[in-house]
Amino acid sequence: MGAGTAGLLVGAALAALVTAAGTGAAGAPGPAAAPVAGGAVAAPEGAGADARRMRDEARFAPVGAFIPSEAVTYDLDLLPAAAWIRVGQAVSRSETTVVAEVRGLRPGHAYGAHVHRGVCGADPQAAKGHYQHQADPVQPSTDPAYLNPHNEVWLDFTTDAEGAGRAVARHDWGFRPGEAASVVIHDRQGGAGARLGCFSVPFASPDDAPGEAG
């Protein structure tokens, strides 16, 4: 085994160990889950007392890593192994807020990111297409009437000098139960772009929020 392969396996193992310790945790995070520079998120704020707040975090690991992660990278250049991601949610009967934070990516790069309908897999296409509030009857969706940040959850960000970034998306609608499953990071901003990595997230729906159903 070459030195590069050995280093990759060690990095992937470290990433998965951090993931196991932090993913879905509601308590205080460990050192690897500290807020990124320029912002902090435990879960989105400002949604009121009737919101359910959740957060999930992980370290990216390559496809086929010895110890797998809920976050998988398909491009080790733009999304290195052991890069960190946290996704926070605040879900009420009337509003959904999603916050994404990343660390350890390429500095100064403009990344696209969206909520997708499928969970992550070895194939980047396993995450399916973007989640859409009003689903385009033609898939894959290319119609700007459906493919836009008002009908989808876009979390585009540009990393700072340290490779950290943050994005927030708010909508006056919620996810249909079981139809939003991951955040996919793309190589460029906007509605498309190559899939660099994927993080499986158990997104909540308005049915999960406190209070009576409307």
C-alpha positions in Angstrom: 0.0 0.0 0.0 1.4 3.4 -1.0 1.7 6.3 1.3 -1.1 8.2 -0.4 -3.5 5.3 -0.1 -2.6 4.8 3.5 -3.1 8.5 4.3 -6.5 8.5 2.5 -7.7 5.5 4.6 -6.5 7.2 7.8 -8.3 10.4 6.9 -11.5 8.5 6.0 -11.4 6.6 9.3 -11.0 9.9 11.2 -13.9 11.4 9.3 -16.2 8.6 10.1 -15.3 8.5 13.8 -16.1 12.2 14.0 -19.4 11.6 12.2 -20.3 8.8 14.6 -19.8 11.1 17.5 -21.6 14.1 16.1 -24.3 13.2 13.6 -27.8 14.1 14.8 -26.5 15.0 18.3 -28.6 17.4 20.2 -26.1 18.0 22.9 -22.9 20.0 22.9 -20.7 19.2 19.9 -17.0 18.1 20.1 -14.2 20.3 18.9 -14.6 19.2 15.3 -18.2 20.6 15.3 -17.2 24.2 16.4 -19.0 27.0 14.4 -17.3 28.1 11.2 -15.7 31.5 11.0 -18.2 34.3 10.6 -21.3 32.5 11.9 -22.7 30.0 14.3 -25.6 27.6 14.1 -26.9 25.1 16.6 -30.2 25.1 14.7 -31.9 28.0 12.9 -33.1 30.9 15.0 -36.1 33.2 14.7 -38.7 30.6 13.8 -40.7 31.0 17.1 -41.6 28.6 19.9 -43.8 26.5 17.6 -40.8 25.2 15.5 -39.0 22.0 15.7 -35.3 22.5 15.6 -32.8 19.8 14.5 -29.2 19.6 13.4 -27.1 16.9 11.7 -23.4 17.0 11.0 -20.7 14.8 9.5 -17.2 14.6 8.0 -17.0 13.7 4.3 -15.4 10.4 3.4 -14.6 9.0 -0.1 -16.7 6.4 -1.8 -15.6 3.0 -0.5 -14.0 4.4 2.7 -13.1 1.7 5.2 -15.4 3.4 7.7 -18.3 5.0 5.8 -19.9 8.4 6.6 -23.4 9.9 6.0 -21.4 12.5 4.0 -19.7 11.2 0.8 -17.3 13.1 -1.4 -17.0 12.4 -5.1 -14.3 15.0 -5.8 -11.3 15.0 -3.4 -10.0 18.2 -4.9 -13.0 20.5 -4.4 -14.4 18.6 -1.5 -11.6 16.9 0.4 -12.0 14.0 2.7 -12.6 15.1 6.3 -14.2 18.3 5.2 -17.1 19.1 7.6 -20.7 19.9 7.1 -23.6 20.8 9.4 -27.2 21.2 8.4 -29.7 22.8 10.8 -33.5 22.9 10.4 -36.3 24.9 12.0 -39.7 23.6 10.9 -43.0 25.0 11.9 -46.5 24.6 10.5 -46.0 27.7 8.4 -42.3 28.0 7.6 -39.1 26.0 7.0 -35.6 27.3 7.5 -32.5 25.4 6.5 -29.0 26.5 7.4 -25.9 24.8 5.9 -22.3 25.3 7.2 -19.2 23.8 5.8 -15.5 23.9 6.6 -12.4 22.5 5.0 -13.4 23.1 1.3 -11.3 24.9 -1.3 -10.9 28.6 -0.2 -12.6 31.2 -2.4 -14.7 28.8 -4.5 -18.3 29.5 -5.4 -20.2 26.3 -4.6 -23.8 25.4 -5.3 -25.9 23.3 -2.9 -29.5 22.1 -2.9 -31.8 19.8 -1.0 -32.3 16.6 -3.0 -35.0 13.9 -2.9 -32.8 10.8 -2.4 -30.3 9.6 0.1 -26.6 9.6 -0.8 -24.9 6.6 -2.4 -21.8 5.6 -4.2 -23.3 6.9 -7.4 -23.7 10.7 -7.3 -27.1 10.3 -9.0 -28.5 8.2 -6.1 -29.6 11.5 -4.5 -32.1 12.0 -7.4 -33.2 15.5 -8.3 -33.9 18.7 -6.4 -36.7 18.7 -3.9 -39.4 21.0 -5.4 -42.4 22.4 -3.6 -44.4 22.3 -6.8 -43.0 19.3 -8.7 -42.1 19.7 -12.3 -44.0 17.1 -14.2 -41.0 16.7 -16.5 -38.0 15.2 -14.9 -35.1 15.9 -14.8 -36.4 19.4 -14.3 -34.9 22.2 -16.4 -37.9 24.6 -16.6 -37.0 27.8 -14.7 -40.7 28.0 -13.6 -39.8 25.0 -11.3 -36.0 25.1 -11.1 -35.5 28.2 -9.0 -34.7 29.1 -5.4 -38.3 30.0 -4.5 -39.6 26.5 -5.5 -36.5 24.7 -4.3 -34.1 24.9 -1.4 -30.9 26.5 -2.7 -27.9 26.8 -0.3 -25.2 28.3 -2.5 -22.2 29.7 -0.7 -18.7 31.0 -1.4 -15.9 29.8 0.9 -13.7 32.2 2.8 -9.9 32.2 3.0 -10.1 29.3 5.5 -12.4 27.2 3.2 -15.5 27.8 5.4 -19.0 28.8 4.2 -22.5 29.3 5.3 -26.0 29.6 3.7 -29.5 30.1 4.8 -32.8 29.4 3.0 -36.3 30.2 4.3 -39.6 29.2 2.8 -43.3 29.6 3.7 -43.8 26.0 2.9 -42.6 22.7 4.3 -41.2 19.4 3.0 -43.6 16.6 2.2 -42.9 13.7 4.5 -40.2 11.4 3.2 -39.5 13.4 0.1 -36.4 15.5 1.1 -33.4 13.3 2.0 -30.0 15.0 1.4 -28.0 18.1 0.6 -25.8 17.9 -2.5 -22.9 20.2 -3.0 -22.2 21.2 -6.7 -19.1 22.6 -8.4 -20.9 25.9 -9.3 -23.8 28.0 -8.2 -27.2 28.1 -9.7 -29.6 25.3 -10.7 -27.1 22.7 -11.9 -23.5 21.7 -11.8 -21.4 18.6 -11.2 -22.1 16.8 -7.9 -19.1 17.0 -5.7 -20.5 15.5 -2.5 -23.7 14.5 -0.7 -24.9 14.5 2.9 -27.9 12.4 3.9 -30.2 14.4 6.2 -33.5 13.3 7.8 -35.4 16.4 6.9 -38.5 17.1 9.0 -41.9 18.1 7.6 -44.6 20.4 9.1 -46.2 17.2 10.5 -43.2 16.9 12.8 -43.6 20.5 14.2 -45.2 21.1 17.6 -48.9 22.1 17.7 -52.0 21.0 15.9 -52.1 20.2 12.3 -53.7 22.9 10.2 
